[in-house]
Amino acid sequence: MIEPYIELDDVSFAYKKDAPVIGGLSLQLYREQFTAITGPNGSGKTTLGKLMTGILRPQIGRIFICGRDSTEMKLGEIGQRIGYLFQNPGLQIFAPSVREEISFALELKGEDKGEIQEKVSRSLKDFDLSHLADAFPFRLSRGEQQRLAIAAVLINSPGFLILDEPTTGLDMERRRALSEILAGLRNKGIGMAVISHDRAFISRLADRTIRMYGGEIVEDRT
């Protein structure tokens, strides 16, 4: 029997008292599936993503990651298992160069400098960022920032990715390029959940589609 990578058990969350954004939600996500999470604005999609990555903590119910209660895990531990891409990649970029952005997590873990250099060089090549290695990240285009943010997340080797509206602001060519990157990651065994309004984009990749409304799951089809 395949065990869920992420499991939510009767989870509720509210930013304001008596105004739940997520209400009594139970869900299992599997590494073997590419899951699309859709729904109108205000349906709770982004809040759900932040709950699953530990950025927010459930007020009611429990969330399990690889079988462990997420409340017993530090944010860094969760980050080693689940990579999260913000809707605006600029919100998670902070280093003075592209190379340093990618290497930061490895340096924080104290990995060998030679190994870090090798991994970063490979990542720069994989995401077509080698020519921008010394560039200031905030001067990159939206698509370049997106590739950088994904590269920085993946350098931690998480088993699962959650991406929030990854095609926002991307033209057709960049959407196609992102689709190819995600398909390649999927072929490497990385699980994914993509929060998106972009039906054409997710239809090319998704095995499973979950639709939310009012903080609840109203449709779940494979």
C-alpha positions in Angstrom: 0.0 0.0 0.0 1.3 3.4 -1.0 1.6 5.8 1.9 0.7 9.5 1.4 3.6 12.0 1.4 1.3 14.7 2.9 -1.9 14.0 4.9 -4.3 16.5 6.3 -6.7 15.2 9.0 -9.8 17.4 9.6 -7.7 20.6 9.3 -9.2 24.1 10.0 -7.6 27.5 9.9 -8.8 31.1 10.2 -6.9 34.4 9.9 -9.8 36.1 11.8 -11.9 34.5 14.6 -15.2 33.0 13.3 -14.1 33.4 9.7 -12.5 30.1 8.7 -10.5 30.0 5.5 -10.1 26.2 5.6 -12.8 24.2 7.3 -12.6 20.6 8.4 -10.4 19.6 5.4 -9.0 16.1 5.0 -6.7 15.2 2.1 -3.9 12.8 1.1 -1.3 13.7 -1.4 1.0 11.2 -3.0 4.5 11.5 -4.4 3.5 9.4 -7.4 0.9 11.9 -8.5 1.0 15.4 -10.1 -1.9 17.1 -8.3 -3.5 20.3 -9.5 -5.4 22.4 -6.9 -7.9 24.8 -8.5 -10.7 27.1 -7.5 -11.8 30.7 -7.4 -9.9 33.5 -5.6 -10.6 33.3 -1.9 -11.3 29.5 -1.9 -8.4 28.7 0.4 -5.8 27.4 -2.1 -2.8 29.5 -1.1 -3.7 29.0 2.6 -3.8 25.2 2.0 -0.3 25.4 0.4 1.1 27.3 3.3 -0.4 24.9 5.8 1.2 21.9 4.0 4.6 23.5 4.1 4.5 24.6 7.7 4.4 28.3 7.0 1.0 28.3 8.7 0.1 25.8 11.4 -3.4 24.2 11.7 -5.6 25.6 14.5 -7.7 22.4 14.4 -6.7 19.0 13.1 -3.3 17.6 12.2 -1.0 17.5 9.2 1.4 14.6 8.6 4.5 14.7 6.4 6.0 11.3 5.5 4.0 10.0 8.5 5.3 12.5 11.0 3.1 15.1 12.7 4.2 18.4 11.3 3.8 20.2 14.7 6.8 18.1 15.9 8.9 19.2 13.0 10.9 22.4 12.6 10.3 24.6 9.5 13.8 23.6 8.2 13.0 19.9 8.5 9.8 20.4 6.5 11.7 22.4 3.9 14.0 19.4 3.4 11.0 17.3 2.5 8.7 19.9 0.8 9.8 22.7 -1.5 7.5 25.7 -1.8 7.4 28.2 -4.6 5.6 31.4 -3.7 3.2 33.0 -6.2 5.7 35.8 -6.5 9.2 34.3 -6.7 10.7 37.6 -5.7 9.3 37.1 -2.2 11.7 34.2 -1.5 14.8 35.5 -3.2 17.2 37.4 -1.0 20.9 36.7 -1.9 23.1 39.2 -3.7 23.8 36.8 -6.6 22.2 33.9 -8.4 25.0 31.6 -7.4 24.7 32.5 -3.7 20.9 32.1 -3.8 21.3 28.5 -5.0 24.2 27.6 -2.7 22.7 29.1 0.5 20.8 26.1 1.8 23.8 23.8 1.2 26.1 26.2 3.0 23.7 26.4 5.9 23.8 22.6 6.3 27.7 22.8 6.3 28.3 20.7 3.2 31.7 20.4 1.7 32.7 23.5 -0.4 33.8 21.4 -3.4 30.5 19.4 -3.4 28.5 22.7 -3.1 30.3 24.1 -6.1 29.6 21.0 -8.2 25.9 20.9 -7.2 25.4 24.6 -7.9 27.2 24.4 -11.3 24.9 21.5 -12.3 21.8 23.4 -11.1 22.8 26.6 -13.0 23.2 24.5 -16.1 19.9 22.5 -15.6 17.9 25.7 -15.2 19.7 27.7 -18.0 21.1 30.2 -15.5 24.9 29.7 -16.0 25.2 33.0 -17.9 23.5 34.8 -14.9 25.5 33.1 -12.1 26.9 36.5 -10.8 23.8 38.6 -11.7 21.7 40.4 -9.0 18.5 38.3 -8.7 16.2 41.3 -8.5 17.3 42.4 -11.9 16.2 39.1 -13.6 13.1 38.7 -15.6 10.0 37.1 -14.1 10.8 33.8 -15.8 14.4 33.9 -14.8 13.4 34.6 -11.1 11.0 31.7 -11.3 13.7 29.3 -12.5 16.1 30.6 -9.9 13.5 30.1 -7.1 12.8 26.5 -8.2 16.6 25.8 -8.5 17.1 27.1 -5.0 14.3 25.0 -3.6 15.4 21.8 -5.4 19.0 22.1 -4.3 17.7 20.8 -0.9 16.5 17.6 -2.7 12.9 17.7 -1.4 10.7 14.8 -2.3 7.7 17.0 -3.0 7.1 20.4 -4.5 4.2 22.8 -4.0 4.0 25.6 -6.5 1.5 28.5 -6.1 0.3 30.0 -9.4 3.7 29.3 -11.2 2.6 30.6 -14.6 1.5 34.1 -13.4 3.2 36.7 -15.5 4.8 34.2 -17.9 4.3 34.3 -21.7 3.5 31.2 -23.7 7.2 30.3 -24.4 8.1 30.6 -20.7 5.0 28.5 -19.7 6.1 25.8 -22.1 9.6 25.9 -20.7 8.3 25.6 -17.1 6.1 22.7 -18.2 9.1 20.9 -19.5 11.1 21.6 -16.3 8.2 20.2 -14.2 7.8 17.1 -16.4 11.5 16.4 -16.0 11.3 16.7 -12.2 8.3 14.4 -12.2 10.2 11.8 -14.2 12.9 12.0 -11.5 10.3 10.9 -8.9 9.6 14.3 -7.3 5.9 14.7 -6.3 4.1 17.9 -7.1 1.0 19.9 -6.2 0.4 23.0 -8.3 -2.1 25.6 -7.3 -3.3 27.3 -10.5 -6.0 28.9 -12.5 -4.2 28.0 -15.7 -6.3 25.1 -17.0 -4.3 24.6 -20.2 -1.0 24.4 -18.2 -2.3 21.9 -15.6 -4.2 19.8 -18.1 -0.9 18.8 -19.7 0.6 17.6 -16.5 -1.9 16.7 -13.8 -2.9 13.1 -12.9 -5.3 14.4 -10.3 -7.4 17.6 -10.0 -8.8 19.0 -6.8 -11.2 21.9 -6.9 -11.8 24.0 -3.8 -14.6 26.4 -2.9 -15.2 28.1 0.5 -12.3 26.4 2.1 -13.5 22.9 1.2 -12.8 20.3 -1.4 -15.8 20.2 -3.8 -14.3 17.9 -6.4 -11.5 15.4 -6.5 -10.9 13.5 -9.7 -8.1 11.4 -11.1 
